[in-house]
């Protein structure tokens, strides 16, 4: 069982992704902001971070940069409504995310991307 750290400023989205992660058989922790994720990252030691792009405070792409500075081996899956924009997807992948999923998220896509991250 993997530990997934879900970071999104929307309570609804955190609950939705948490429920989907639970259905995959993995455990999860949540954070409401990039700042909270960065503060708790070493304590939680997740296998995968699920990260939104648009959040209050530090945005997801800048959070991604800071995560990589903390842990070069971090595995970040971006989940964002902006994931349909090619330039955002390219930017997220160029900065080190291993995959990008659009919202709304399907259970099947989430399962596939979590497995992809765990097998990297």
C-alpha positions as CSV (number, residue, x, y, z in Angstrom):
1,X,0.0,0.0,0.0
2,X,1.3,3.4,-1.0
3,X,0.9,6.7,0.8
4,X,-0.6,9.5,-1.4
5,X,-0.4,13.1,-0.3
6,X,-3.3,15.1,-1.9
7,X,-2.9,18.9,-2.0
8,X,-5.8,21.0,-3.2
9,X,-7.4,24.1,-1.8
10,X,-10.9,22.8,-2.5
11,X,-12.4,20.7,0.3
12,X,-14.7,19.0,-2.3
13,X,-11.8,18.0,-4.5
14,X,-9.7,16.8,-1.6
15,X,-12.6,14.6,-0.4
16,X,-13.2,13.3,-3.9
17,X,-9.6,12.4,-4.6
18,X,-9.2,10.9,-1.1
19,X,-12.2,8.7,-1.8
20,X,-10.8,7.6,-5.1
21,X,-7.4,6.9,-3.5
22,X,-9.1,4.8,-0.8
23,X,-10.8,2.8,-3.5
24,X,-7.4,2.0,-5.0
25,X,-6.3,0.5,-1.7
26,X,-3.8,3.2,-0.8
27,X,-3.6,5.5,2.2
28,X,-3.6,9.3,2.0
29,X,-2.9,12.5,3.7
30,X,-4.2,15.9,2.7
31,X,-3.1,19.5,2.6
32,X,-4.9,22.7,1.8
33,X,-2.0,24.6,0.3
34,X,1.5,24.3,-1.2
35,X,2.9,25.8,2.0
36,X,1.2,23.1,4.1
37,X,2.5,20.3,1.8
38,X,6.0,21.7,2.0
39,X,5.9,21.9,5.8
40,X,4.6,18.3,6.2
41,X,6.4,16.6,3.3
42,X,9.3,15.1,5.3
43,X,7.0,14.1,8.1
44,X,4.5,12.3,5.8
45,X,7.1,10.8,3.4
46,X,4.6,10.1,0.6
47,X,5.1,7.7,-2.3
48,X,3.2,10.1,-4.6
49,X,2.0,13.7,-4.3
50,X,-1.2,14.7,-6.1
51,X,-1.1,18.4,-6.6
52,X,-3.4,21.1,-8.0
53,X,-2.0,24.0,-10.0
54,X,-4.3,26.9,-9.0
55,X,-4.2,27.3,-5.2
56,X,-4.2,30.1,-2.7
57,X,-0.6,31.1,-1.8
58,X,2.1,29.2,-3.7
59,X,0.7,27.8,-6.9
60,X,1.2,24.2,-7.8
61,X,4.0,24.7,-10.3
62,X,6.1,26.7,-7.8
63,X,5.3,24.1,-5.2
64,X,6.5,21.5,-7.5
65,X,9.8,23.3,-7.9
66,X,10.2,23.6,-4.1
67,X,9.3,19.9,-3.7
68,X,12.0,18.8,-6.1
69,X,14.5,21.0,-4.2
70,X,13.5,19.1,-1.0
71,X,13.5,15.7,-2.6
72,X,14.9,15.0,-6.1
73,X,13.0,11.7,-6.2
74,X,9.6,13.1,-5.4
75,X,6.8,11.7,-7.7
76,X,4.2,14.4,-8.5
77,X,0.9,13.8,-10.3
78,X,-0.7,17.1,-11.3
79,X,-4.5,17.1,-11.2
80,X,-6.0,20.3,-12.5
81,X,-8.8,21.8,-14.5
82,X,-6.0,23.5,-16.5
83,X,-4.6,20.1,-17.6
84,X,-6.5,20.5,-20.9
85,X,-4.2,23.4,-21.8
86,X,-1.2,22.0,-23.7
87,X,1.2,24.7,-22.4
88,X,0.3,24.0,-18.8
89,X,0.8,20.3,-19.3
90,X,4.2,20.8,-21.0
91,X,5.3,23.2,-18.2
92,X,4.3,20.8,-15.4
93,X,6.1,17.9,-17.1
94,X,9.2,20.0,-17.8
95,X,9.3,21.0,-14.2
96,X,9.3,17.4,-13.0
97,X,5.7,16.1,-12.7
98,X,5.5,12.5,-14.0
99,X,1.9,12.9,-15.2
100,X,-0.9,15.4,-15.5
101,X,-4.6,14.5,-15.1
102,X,-7.5,16.8,-16.0
103,X,-10.4,17.4,-13.6
104,X,-12.9,16.0,-13.2
105,X,-10.8,12.9,-12.3
106,X,-11.9,9.4,-13.2
107,X,-11.1,6.5,-10.8
108,X,-9.7,4.5,-13.7
109,X,-7.3,7.3,-14.8
110,X,-6.2,7.9,-11.2
111,X,-5.5,4.2,-10.6
112,X,-3.4,4.1,-13.8
113,X,-1.4,7.2,-13.0
114,X,-0.8,6.1,-9.4
115,X,0.5,2.7,-10.7
116,X,2.6,4.5,-13.3
117,X,4.2,6.6,-10.5
118,X,4.8,3.7,-8.2
119,X,6.5,1.8,-11.0
120,X,8.9,4.6,-11.9
